[in-house]
Protein backbone atom coordinates (compact mmCIF):
# COMPACT_ATOMS: atom_id res chain seq x y z
CA UNK A 1 0.00 0.00 0.00
CA UNK A 2 2.89 2.33 0.80
CA UNK A 3 4.32 1.86 -2.70
CA UNK A 4 1.03 2.75 -4.38
CA UNK A 5 0.67 6.02 -2.47
CA UNK A 6 4.34 6.86 -3.01
CA UNK A 7 3.94 6.34 -6.77
CA UNK A 8 0.81 8.49 -6.98
CA UNK A 9 2.24 11.33 -4.88
CA UNK A 10 5.56 11.45 -6.76
CA UNK A 11 3.62 11.83 -10.02
CA UNK A 12 1.66 14.80 -8.61
CA UNK A 13 4.44 16.93 -7.11
CA UNK A 14 7.17 19.14 -8.59
CA UNK A 15 9.84 17.89 -6.17
CA UNK A 16 9.50 14.08 -6.08
CA UNK A 17 12.85 13.71 -4.29
CA UNK A 18 11.31 15.31 -1.17
CA UNK A 19 8.45 12.80 -0.95
CA UNK A 20 8.63 10.45 2.03
CA UNK A 21 5.94 7.90 2.84
CA UNK A 22 5.80 6.10 6.20
CA UNK A 23 3.56 3.19 7.08
CA UNK A 24 2.86 2.57 10.78
CA UNK A 25 0.75 -0.09 12.39
CA UNK A 26 -0.19 0.95 15.95
CA UNK A 27 -2.26 -2.22 16.39
CA UNK A 28 -3.15 -5.25 14.32
CA UNK A 29 -6.29 -3.73 12.75
CA UNK A 30 -5.06 -0.22 11.96
CA UNK A 31 -2.58 1.09 9.40
CA UNK A 32 -1.45 4.73 9.31
CA UNK A 33 0.14 6.14 6.18
CA UNK A 34 1.94 9.46 6.62
CA UNK A 35 3.02 11.37 3.50
CA UNK A 36 5.62 14.13 3.79
CA UNK A 37 6.07 16.53 0.88
CA UNK A 38 7.66 19.92 0.31
CA UNK A 39 5.48 22.78 1.57
CA UNK A 40 5.06 24.09 -1.99
CA UNK A 41 3.60 20.74 -3.12
CA UNK A 42 0.96 20.23 -0.43
CA UNK A 43 -1.71 21.91 -2.53
CA UNK A 44 -1.03 19.56 -5.43
CA UNK A 45 -1.36 16.50 -3.23
CA UNK A 46 -4.61 17.76 -1.68
CA UNK A 47 -6.05 19.01 -4.97
CA UNK A 48 -8.96 21.33 -5.62
CA UNK A 49 -11.56 20.94 -2.88
CA UNK A 50 -9.59 17.94 -1.60
CA UNK A 51 -10.31 15.73 -4.60
CA UNK A 52 -6.82 14.21 -4.91
CA UNK A 53 -6.44 13.34 -1.23
CA UNK A 54 -10.00 12.02 -1.04
CA UNK A 55 -9.37 9.77 -4.04
CA UNK A 56 -6.20 8.40 -2.43
CA UNK A 57 -8.04 7.86 0.86
CA UNK A 58 -10.80 5.99 -0.96
CA UNK A 59 -8.18 3.81 -2.64
CA UNK A 60 -6.35 2.88 0.57
CA UNK A 61 -9.64 2.34 2.41
CA UNK A 62 -10.76 -0.12 -0.26
CA UNK A 63 -7.42 -1.95 -0.21
CA UNK A 64 -7.42 -2.04 3.59
CA UNK A 65 -11.01 -3.31 3.76
CA UNK A 66 -9.99 -6.32 1.73
CA UNK A 67 -7.55 -7.27 4.49
CA UNK A 68 -9.95 -6.09 7.24
CA UNK A 69 -7.77 -3.14 8.24
CA UNK A 70 -8.69 0.44 9.01
CA UNK A 71 -6.40 2.74 7.05
CA UNK A 72 -5.75 6.44 7.63
CA UNK A 73 -3.84 8.73 5.28
CA UNK A 74 -2.27 12.00 6.45
CA UNK A 75 -0.27 14.63 4.57
CA UNK A 76 2.31 16.74 6.43
CA UNK A 77 4.98 19.21 5.30
Protein Blocks (a to p, Z undefined) as FASTA:
>chain_A
ZZmmmmmmmmmpmblmlpccddddfbfkbccddddddfklmmmmnogghlmmmmmmmmmm
mmmmmnopacdddddZZ
